[in-house]
Amino acid sequence: MPVELTLRKAAEEVGRGDLAGVLRARQRLVGLVTSYPDRLDLRDRLAEVYRVLGDTAQAGRWSYLADHRDEAEIAAFERAYRTPEARLASLNWVGGEATTETARIRLAALRGAVSEQLRAELAVADDRDSSWVTNVLVLAGLIVVLLCFVVGAVTLVMWVYEGLTG
């Protein structure tokens, strides 16, 4: 079914106001967004359907790249998808360059946040690796100190013994 006809049918179904129609409209629009992930207008329509359904997190998800968006919906989306990596994946953006400046800026910011998240995770992994090395060095130092103590104690005992027997 052509995009415009599908959009018209979805609008009619939402316009009827019954839940079954709204759910069918949602399915139609999910299919369109899947087929045309770079079409921001389809994402906006899907966000509208989620608003009708009262799902603010999904409305925020699909309006995330829009020029005008509801910050409460965006906050709900960010609570539902807690990490930048999860948010980026949930947007299902497989297209190339976004068609609006706002969408380009938001995608770039989200990709930057994902990179920062990965750098932070790598730093934690490096810290764990470093702490392992540090623990080995501390253990080696303790072994050296213990050996010095034992050698010193044995030397002292032998000196005392020689003094008593000598």
CNS distance restraints for C-alpha pairs under 8 A (distance, minus, plus):
assign (resid   1 and name CA) (resid   5 and name CA) 6.64 0.50 0.50
assign (resid   1 and name CA) (resid   6 and name CA) 6.33 0.50 0.50
assign (resid   2 and name CA) (resid   6 and name CA) 6.23 0.50 0.50
assign (resid   3 and name CA) (resid   7 and name CA) 6.12 0.50 0.50
assign (resid   3 and name CA) (resid  32 and name CA) 7.22 0.50 0.50
assign (resid   4 and name CA) (resid   8 and name CA) 6.15 0.50 0.50
assign (resid   5 and name CA) (resid   9 and name CA) 6.19 0.50 0.50
assign (resid   6 and name CA) (resid  10 and name CA) 6.11 0.50 0.50
assign (resid   6 and name CA) (resid  28 and name CA) 6.80 0.50 0.50
assign (resid   6 and name CA) (resid  29 and name CA) 7.94 0.50 0.50
assign (resid   7 and name CA) (resid  11 and name CA) 6.13 0.50 0.50
assign (resid   7 and name CA) (resid  28 and name CA) 7.95 0.50 0.50
assign (resid   7 and name CA) (resid  29 and name CA) 7.48 0.50 0.50
assign (resid   8 and name CA) (resid  12 and name CA) 6.24 0.50 0.50
assign (resid   9 and name CA) (resid  13 and name CA) 6.18 0.50 0.50
assign (resid   9 and name CA) (resid  25 and name CA) 7.44 0.50 0.50
assign (resid  10 and name CA) (resid  14 and name CA) 6.22 0.50 0.50
assign (resid  10 and name CA) (resid  22 and name CA) 7.80 0.50 0.50
assign (resid  10 and name CA) (resid  24 and name CA) 7.34 0.50 0.50
assign (resid  10 and name CA) (resid  25 and name CA) 4.29 0.50 0.50
assign (resid  10 and name CA) (resid  26 and name CA) 7.53 0.50 0.50
assign (resid  10 and name CA) (resid  28 and name CA) 6.59 0.50 0.50
assign (resid  10 and name CA) (resid  29 and name CA) 7.28 0.50 0.50
assign (resid  11 and name CA) (resid  15 and name CA) 5.94 0.50 0.50
assign (resid  11 and name CA) (resid  25 and name CA) 7.19 0.50 0.50
assign (resid  12 and name CA) (resid  16 and name CA) 6.31 0.50 0.50
assign (resid  13 and name CA) (resid  17 and name CA) 7.16 0.50 0.50
assign (resid  13 and name CA) (resid  18 and name CA) 7.86 0.50 0.50
assign (resid  13 and name CA) (resid  21 and name CA) 4.52 0.50 0.50
assign (resid  13 and name CA) (resid  22 and name CA) 5.82 0.50 0.50
assign (resid  13 and name CA) (resid  24 and name CA) 7.17 0.50 0.50
assign (resid  13 and name CA) (resid  25 and name CA) 5.92 0.50 0.50
assign (resid  14 and name CA) (resid  18 and name CA) 7.41 0.50 0.50
assign (resid  14 and name CA) (resid  21 and name CA) 5.90 0.50 0.50
assign (resid  14 and name CA) (resid  22 and name CA) 4.79 0.50 0.50
assign (resid  14 and name CA) (resid  25 and name CA) 6.43 0.50 0.50
assign (resid  14 and name CA) (resid  49 and name CA) 7.40 0.50 0.50
assign (resid  16 and name CA) (resid  21 and name CA) 6.87 0.50 0.50
assign (resid  17 and name CA) (resid  21 and name CA) 6.98 0.50 0.50
assign (resid  17 and name CA) (resid  22 and name CA) 6.94 0.50 0.50
assign (resid  18 and name CA) (resid  22 and name CA) 6.42 0.50 0.50
assign (resid  19 and name CA) (resid  23 and name CA) 6.11 0.50 0.50
assign (resid  20 and name CA) (resid  24 and name CA) 6.22 0.50 0.50
assign (resid  21 and name CA) (resid  25 and name CA) 6.12 0.50 0.50
assign (resid  22 and name CA) (resid  26 and name CA) 6.14 0.50 0.50
assign (resid  22 and name CA) (resid  49 and name CA) 6.90 0.50 0.50
assign (resid  22 and name CA) (resid  52 and name CA) 7.85 0.50 0.50
assign (resid  22 and name CA) (resid  53 and name CA) 7.64 0.50 0.50
assign (resid  23 and name CA) (resid  27 and name CA) 6.34 0.50 0.50
assign (resid  24 and name CA) (resid  28 and name CA) 6.25 0.50 0.50
assign (resid  25 and name CA) (resid  29 and name CA) 6.16 0.50 0.50
assign (resid  25 and name CA) (resid  49 and name CA) 7.43 0.50 0.50
assign (resid  26 and name CA) (resid  30 and name CA) 6.04 0.50 0.50
assign (resid  26 and name CA) (resid  46 and name CA) 6.54 0.50 0.50
assign (resid  26 and name CA) (resid  49 and name CA) 6.21 0.50 0.50
assign (resid  26 and name CA) (resid  50 and name CA) 7.64 0.50 0.50
assign (resid  27 and name CA) (resid  31 and name CA) 6.20 0.50 0.50
assign (resid  28 and name CA) (resid  32 and name CA) 6.37 0.50 0.50
assign (resid  29 and name CA) (resid  33 and name CA) 6.08 0.50 0.50
assign (resid  29 and name CA) (resid  42 and name CA) 6.92 0.50 0.50
assign (resid  29 and name CA) (resid  45 and name CA) 7.36 0.50 0.50
assign (resid  29 and name CA) (resid  46 and name CA) 5.74 0.50 0.50
assign (resid  30 and name CA) (resid  34 and name CA) 6.06 0.50 0.50
assign (resid  30 and name CA) (resid  46 and name CA) 7.00 0.50 0.50
assign (resid  31 and name CA) (resid  35 and name CA) 6.18 0.50 0.50
assign (resid  32 and name CA) (resid  36 and name CA) 5.84 0.50 0.50
assign (resid  32 and name CA) (resid  37 and name CA) 7.83 0.50 0.50
assign (resid  32 and name CA) (resid  42 and name CA) 6.97 0.50 0.50
assign (resid  33 and name CA) (resid  37 and name CA) 4.91 0.50 0.50
assign (resid  33 and name CA) (resid  38 and name CA) 7.88 0.50 0.50
assign (resid  33 and name CA) (resid  39 and name CA) 7.21 0.50 0.50
assign (resid  33 and name CA) (resid  42 and name CA) 5.98 0.50 0.50
assign (resid  33 and name CA) (resid  43 and name CA) 6.35 0.50 0.50
assign (resid  34 and name CA) (resid  92 and name CA) 7.98 0.50 0.50
assign (resid  36 and name CA) (resid  42 and name CA) 8.00 0.50 0.50
assign (resid  37 and name CA) (resid  92 and name CA) 6.96 0.50 0.50
assign (resid  37 and name CA) (resid  93 and name CA) 6.01 0.50 0.50
assign (resid  37 and name CA) (resid  94 and name CA) 6.43 0.50 0.50
assign (resid  37 and name CA) (resid  95 and name CA) 6.18 0.50 0.50
assign (resid  38 and name CA) (resid  93 and name CA) 6.84 0.50 0.50
assign (resid  38 and name CA) (resid  94 and name CA) 7.30 0.50 0.50
assign (resid  38 and name CA) (resid  95 and name CA) 5.07 0.50 0.50
assign (resid  38 and name CA) (resid  96 and name CA) 7.53 0.50 0.50
assign (resid  38 and name CA) (resid  98 and name CA) 6.63 0.50 0.50
assign (resid  38 and name CA) (resid  99 and name CA) 7.72 0.50 0.50
assign (resid  39 and name CA) (resid  43 and name CA) 6.81 0.50 0.50
assign (resid  40 and name CA) (resid  44 and name CA) 6.25 0.50 0.50
assign (resid  40 and name CA) (resid  65 and name CA) 7.47 0.50 0.50
assign (resid  40 and name CA) (resid  66 and name CA) 7.06 0.50 0.50
assign (resid  40 and name CA) (resid  99 and name CA) 7.81 0.50 0.50
assign (resid  41 and name CA) (resid  45 and name CA) 6.33 0.50 0.50
assign (resid  42 and name CA) (resid  46 and name CA) 6.23 0.50 0.50
assign (resid  43 and name CA) (resid  47 and name CA) 6.18 0.50 0.50
assign (resid  43 and name CA) (resid  62 and name CA) 5.19 0.50 0.50
assign (resid  43 and name CA) (resid  63 and name CA) 6.47 0.50 0.50
assign (resid  44 and name CA) (resid  48 and name CA) 6.31 0.50 0.50
assign (resid  44 and name CA) (resid  62 and name CA) 6.36 0.50 0.50
assign (resid  44 and name CA) (resid  63 and name CA) 5.63 0.50 0.50
assign (resid  44 and name CA) (resid  66 and name CA) 7.10 0.50 0.50
assign (resid  45 and name CA) (resid  49 and name CA) 6.49 0.50 0.50
assign (resid  46 and name CA) (resid  50 and name CA) 6.40 0.50 0.50
assign (resid  46 and name CA) (resid  59 and name CA) 7.48 0.50 0.50
assign (resid  46 and name CA) (resid  62 and name CA) 6.54 0.50 0.50
assign (resid  47 and name CA) (resid  51 and name CA) 6.25 0.50 0.50
assign (resid  47 and name CA) (resid  58 and name CA) 6.83 0.50 0.50
assign (resid  47 and name CA) (resid  59 and name CA) 4.20 0.50 0.50
assign (resid  47 and name CA) (resid  60 and name CA) 7.01 0.50 0.50
assign (resid  47 and name CA) (resid  61 and name CA) 7.56 0.50 0.50
assign (resid  47 and name CA) (resid  62 and name CA) 5.06 0.50 0.50
assign (resid  47 and name CA) (resid  63 and name CA) 5.77 0.50 0.50
assign (resid  48 and name CA) (resid  52 and name CA) 6.42 0.50 0.50
assign (resid  48 and name CA) (resid  59 and name CA) 6.77 0.50 0.50
assign (resid  49 and name CA) (resid  53 and name CA) 6.35 0.50 0.50
assign (resid  49 and name CA) (resid  59 and name CA) 7.81 0.50 0.50
assign (resid  50 and name CA) (resid  54 and name CA) 6.07 0.50 0.50
assign (resid  50 and name CA) (resid  55 and name CA) 5.24 0.50 0.50
assign (resid  50 and name CA) (resid  56 and name CA) 6.94 0.50 0.50
assign (resid  50 and name CA) (resid  58 and name CA) 6.17 0.50 0.50
assign (resid  50 and name CA) (resid  59 and name CA) 5.14 0.50 0.50
assign (resid  51 and name CA) (resid  55 and name CA) 5.87 0.50 0.50
assign (resid  51 and name CA) (resid  56 and name CA) 6.28 0.50 0.50
assign (resid  51 and name CA) (resid  59 and name CA) 5.81 0.50 0.50
assign (resid  55 and name CA) (resid  59 and name CA) 6.22 0.50 0.50
assign (resid  56 and name CA) (resid  60 and name CA) 6.01 0.50 0.50
assign (resid  56 and name CA) (resid  72 and name CA) 7.72 0.50 0.50
assign (resid  56 and name CA) (resid  73 and name CA) 4.95 0.50 0.50
assign (resid  56 and name CA) (resid  76 and name CA) 6.17 0.50 0.50
assign (resid  56 and name CA) (resid  77 and name CA) 7.26 0.50 0.50
assign (resid  57 and name CA) (resid  61 and name CA) 6.15 0.50 0.50
assign (resid  57 and name CA) (resid  73 and name CA) 5.70 0.50 0.50
assign (resid  57 and name CA) (resid  74 and name CA) 7.01 0.50 0.50
assign (resid  57 and name CA) (resid  75 and name CA) 7.71 0.50 0.50
assign (resid  57 and name CA) (resid  76 and name CA) 4.56 0.50 0.50
assign (resid  57 and name CA) (resid  77 and name CA) 4.07 0.50 0.50
assign (resid  57 and name CA) (resid  78 and name CA) 7.72 0.50 0.50
assign (resid  57 and name CA) (resid  79 and name CA) 7.95 0.50 0.50
assign (resid  57 and name CA) (resid  80 and name CA) 6.56 0.50 0.50
assign (resid  58 and name CA) (resid  62 and name CA) 6.24 0.50 0.50
assign (resid  58 and name CA) (resid  73 and name CA) 7.85 0.50 0.50
assign (resid  58 and name CA) (resid  77 and name CA) 6.45 0.50 0.50
assign (resid  59 and name CA) (resid  63 and name CA) 6.06 0.50 0.50
assign (resid  59 and name CA) (resid  73 and name CA) 6.17 0.50 0.50
assign (resid  59 and name CA) (resid  74 and name CA) 7.99 0.50 0.50
assign (resid  59 and name CA) (resid  77 and name CA) 7.79 0.50 0.50
assign (resid  60 and name CA) (resid  64 and name CA) 5.59 0.50 0.50
assign (resid  60 and name CA) (resid  69 and name CA) 7.59 0.50 0.50
assign (resid  60 and name CA) (resid  70 and name CA) 7.25 0.50 0.50
assign (resid  60 and name CA) (resid  71 and name CA) 7.96 0.50 0.50
assign (resid  60 and name CA) (resid  72 and name CA) 7.90 0.50 0.50
assign (resid  60 and name CA) (resid  73 and name CA) 4.27 0.50 0.50
assign (resid  60 and name CA) (resid  74 and name CA) 4.45 0.50 0.50
assign (resid  60 and name CA) (resid  75 and name CA) 7.55 0.50 0.50
assign (resid  60 and name CA) (resid  76 and name CA) 6.82 0.50 0.50
assign (resid  60 and name CA) (resid  77 and name CA) 5.21 0.50 0.50
assign (resid  61 and name CA) (resid  73 and name CA) 7.85 0.50 0.50
assign (resid  61 and name CA) (resid  74 and name CA) 6.94 0.50 0.50
assign (resid  61 and name CA) (resid  77 and name CA) 5.54 0.50 0.50
assign (resid  61 and name CA) (resid  87 and name CA) 7.99 0.50 0.50
assign (resid  61 and name CA) (resid  90 and name CA) 7.52 0.50 0.50
assign (resid  61 and name CA) (resid  91 and name CA) 6.65 0.50 0.50
assign (resid  62 and name CA) (resid  91 and name CA) 7.14 0.50 0.50
assign (resid  63 and name CA) (resid  68 and name CA) 7.98 0.50 0.50
assign (resid  63 and name CA) (resid  69 and name CA) 6.03 0.50 0.50
assign (resid  63 and name CA) (resid  74 and name CA) 7.97 0.50 0.50
assign (resid  64 and name CA) (resid  69 and name CA) 6.95 0.50 0.50
assign (resid  64 and name CA) (resid  74 and name CA) 6.60 0.50 0.50
assign (resid  64 and name CA) (resid 106 and name CA) 7.99 0.50 0.50
assign (resid  65 and name CA) (resid 102 and name CA) 6.86 0.50 0.50
assign (resid  65 and name CA) (resid 103 and name CA) 4.63 0.50 0.50
assign (resid  65 and name CA) (resid 106 and name CA) 6.30 0.50 0.50
assign (resid  65 and name CA) (resid 107 and name CA) 7.44 0.50 0.50
assign (resid  66 and name CA) (resid 102 and name CA) 7.05 0.50 0.50
assign (resid  66 and name CA) (resid 103 and name CA) 6.44 0.50 0.50
assign (resid  67 and name CA) (resid 102 and name CA) 5.84 0.50 0.50
assign (resid  67 and name CA) (resid 103 and name CA) 7.34 0.50 0.50
assign (resid  69 and name CA) (resid  73 and name CA) 7.75 0.50 0.50
assign (resid  69 and name CA) (resid  74 and name CA) 7.61 0.50 0.50
assign (resid  70 and name CA) (resid  74 and name CA) 6.44 0.50 0.50
assign (resid  71 and name CA) (resid  75 and name CA) 6.08 0.50 0.50
assign (resid  72 and name CA) (resid  76 and name CA) 6.23 0.50 0.50
assign (resid  73 and name CA) (resid  77 and name CA) 6.14 0.50 0.50
assign (resid  74 and name CA) (resid  78 and name CA) 6.13 0.50 0.50
assign (resid  75 and name CA) (resid  79 and name CA) 6.18 0.50 0.50
assign (resid  76 and name CA) (resid  80 and name CA) 6.21 0.50 0.50
assign (resid  77 and name CA) (resid  81 and name CA) 6.06 0.50 0.50
assign (resid  78 and name CA) (resid  82 and name CA) 5.51 0.50 0.50
assign (resid  78 and name CA) (resid  83 and name CA) 7.71 0.50 0.50
assign (resid  78 and name CA) (resid  87 and name CA) 7.17 0.50 0.50
assign (resid  81 and name CA) (resid  86 and name CA) 5.50 0.50 0.50
assign (resid  81 and name CA) (resid  87 and name CA) 5.38 0.50 0.50
assign (resid  81 and name CA) (resid  90 and name CA) 7.86 0.50 0.50
assign (resid  82 and name CA) (resid  86 and name CA) 6.74 0.50 0.50
assign (resid  82 and name CA) (resid  87 and name CA) 7.26 0.50 0.50
assign (resid  83 and name CA) (resid  87 and name CA) 6.29 0.50 0.50
assign (resid  83 and name CA) (resid 114 and name CA) 7.99 0.50 0.50
assign (resid  84 and name CA) (resid  88 and name CA) 6.09 0.50 0.50
assign (resid  84 and name CA) (resid 110 and name CA) 6.21 0.50 0.50
assign (resid  84 and name CA) (resid 111 and name CA) 7.72 0.50 0.50
assign (resid  84 and name CA) (resid 113 and name CA) 5.88 0.50 0.50
assign (resid  84 and name CA) (resid 114 and name CA) 5.19 0.50 0.50
assign (resid  84 and name CA) (resid 117 and name CA) 7.39 0.50 0.50
assign (resid  85 and name CA) (resid  89 and name CA) 6.17 0.50 0.50
assign (resid  85 and name CA) (resid 113 and name CA) 7.95 0.50 0.50
assign (resid  85 and name CA) (resid 114 and name CA) 5.22 0.50 0.50
assign (resid  85 and name CA) (resid 117 and name CA) 7.84 0.50 0.50
assign (resid  86 and name CA) (resid  90 and name CA) 6.05 0.50 0.50
assign (resid  87 and name CA) (resid  91 and name CA) 6.38 0.50 0.50
assign (resid  87 and name CA) (resid 110 and name CA) 7.96 0.50 0.50
assign (resid  88 and name CA) (resid  92 and name CA) 7.17 0.50 0.50
assign (resid  88 and name CA) (resid  93 and name CA) 7.53 0.50 0.50
assign (resid  88 and name CA) (resid 110 and name CA) 6.62 0.50 0.50
assign (resid  88 and name CA) (resid 111 and name CA) 7.29 0.50 0.50
assign (resid  88 and name CA) (resid 114 and name CA) 7.95 0.50 0.50
assign (resid  89 and name CA) (resid  93 and name CA) 7.52 0.50 0.50
assign (resid  97 and name CA) (resid 104 and name CA) 6.99 0.50 0.50
assign (resid  98 and name CA) (resid 103 and name CA) 5.81 0.50 0.50
assign (resid  98 and name CA) (resid 104 and name CA) 5.28 0.50 0.50
assign (resid  99 and name CA) (resid 103 and name CA) 7.14 0.50 0.50
assign (resid  99 and name CA) (resid 104 and name CA) 7.44 0.50 0.50
assign (resid 100 and name CA) (resid 104 and name CA) 6.28 0.50 0.50
assign (resid 101 and name CA) (resid 105 and name CA) 6.13 0.50 0.50
assign (resid 102 and name CA) (resid 106 and name CA) 6.17 0.50 0.50
assign (resid 103 and name CA) (resid 107 and name CA) 5.99 0.50 0.50
assign (resid 104 and name CA) (resid 108 and name CA) 6.04 0.50 0.50
assign (resid 105 and name CA) (resid 109 and name CA) 6.08 0.50 0.50
assign (resid 106 and name CA) (resid 110 and name CA) 6.09 0.50 0.50
assign (resid 107 and name CA) (resid 111 and name CA) 6.02 0.50 0.50
assign (resid 108 and name CA) (resid 112 and name CA) 6.02 0.50 0.50
assign (resid 109 and name CA) (resid 113 and name CA) 6.17 0.50 0.50
assign (resid 110 and name CA) (resid 114 and name CA) 6.22 0.50 0.50
assign (resid 111 and name CA) (resid 115 and name CA) 6.28 0.50 0.50
assign (resid 112 and name CA) (resid 116 and name CA) 6.18 0.50 0.50
assign (resid 113 and name CA) (resid 117 and name CA) 6.04 0.50 0.50
assign (resid 114 and name CA) (resid 118 and name CA) 6.21 0.50 0.50
assign (resid 115 and name CA) (resid 119 and name CA) 6.16 0.50 0.50
assign (resid 116 and name CA) (resid 120 and name CA) 6.15 0.50 0.50
assign (resid 117 and name CA) (resid 121 and name CA) 6.23 0.50 0.50
assign (resid 118 and name CA) (resid 122 and name CA) 6.14 0.50 0.50
assign (resid 119 and name CA) (resid 123 and name CA) 6.14 0.50 0.50
assign (resid 120 and name CA) (resid 124 and name CA) 6.31 0.50 0.50
assign (resid 121 and name CA) (resid 125 and name CA) 6.30 0.50 0.50
assign (resid 122 and name CA) (resid 126 and name CA) 6.06 0.50 0.50
assign (resid 123 and name CA) (resid 127 and name CA) 6.08 0.50 0.50
assign (resid 124 and name CA) (resid 128 and name CA) 6.26 0.50 0.50
assign (resid 125 and name CA) (resid 129 and name CA) 6.25 0.50 0.50
assign (resid 126 and name CA) (resid 130 and name CA) 5.96 0.50 0.50
assign (resid 127 and name CA) (resid 131 and name CA) 5.96 0.50 0.50
assign (resid 128 and name CA) (resid 132 and name CA) 6.31 0.50 0.50
assign (resid 129 and name CA) (resid 133 and name CA) 6.51 0.50 0.50
assign (resid 130 and name CA) (resid 134 and name CA) 6.11 0.50 0.50
assign (resid 131 and name CA) (resid 135 and name CA) 6.02 0.50 0.50
assign (resid 132 and name CA) (resid 136 and name CA) 6.35 0.50 0.50
assign (resid 133 and name CA) (resid 137 and name CA) 6.28 0.50 0.50
assign (resid 134 and name CA) (resid 138 and name CA) 6.14 0.50 0.50
assign (resid 135 and name CA) (resid 139 and name CA) 6.11 0.50 0.50
assign (resid 136 and name CA) (resid 140 and name CA) 6.14 0.50 0.50
assign (resid 137 and name CA) (resid 141 and name CA) 6.18 0.50 0.50
assign (resid 138 and name CA) (resid 142 and name CA) 6.21 0.50 0.50
assign (resid 139 and name CA) (resid 143 and name CA) 6.24 0.50 0.50
assign (resid 140 and name CA) (resid 144 and name CA) 6.35 0.50 0.50
assign (resid 141 and name CA) (resid 145 and name CA) 6.26 0.50 0.50
assign (resid 142 and name CA) (resid 146 and name CA) 6.04 0.50 0.50
assign (resid 143 and name CA) (resid 147 and name CA) 6.09 0.50 0.50
assign (resid 144 and name CA) (resid 148 and name CA) 6.20 0.50 0.50
assign (resid 145 and name CA) (resid 149 and name CA) 6.22 0.50 0.50
assign (resid 146 and name CA) (resid 150 and name CA) 6.22 0.50 0.50
assign (resid 147 and name CA) (resid 151 and name CA) 6.06 0.50 0.50
assign (resid 148 and name CA) (resid 152 and name CA) 5.95 0.50 0.50
assign (resid 149 and name CA) (resid 153 and name CA) 6.00 0.50 0.50
assign (resid 150 and name CA) (resid 154 and name CA) 6.08 0.50 0.50
assign (resid 151 and name CA) (resid 155 and name CA) 6.06 0.50 0.50
assign (resid 152 and name CA) (resid 156 and name CA) 6.10 0.50 0.50
assign (resid 153 and name CA) (resid 157 and name CA) 6.18 0.50 0.50
assign (resid 154 and name CA) (resid 158 and name CA) 6.16 0.50 0.50
assign (resid 155 and name CA) (resid 159 and name CA) 6.11 0.50 0.50
assign (resid 156 and name CA) (resid 160 and name CA) 6.17 0.50 0.50
assign (resid 157 and name CA) (resid 161 and name CA) 6.04 0.50 0.50
assign (resid 158 and name CA) (resid 162 and name CA) 6.03 0.50 0.50
assign (resid 159 and name CA) (resid 163 and name CA) 6.13 0.50 0.50
assign (resid 160 and name CA) (resid 164 and name CA) 6.26 0.50 0.50
assign (resid 161 and name CA) (resid 165 and name CA) 6.16 0.50 0.50
assign (resid 162 and name CA) (resid 166 and name CA) 5.32 0.50 0.50
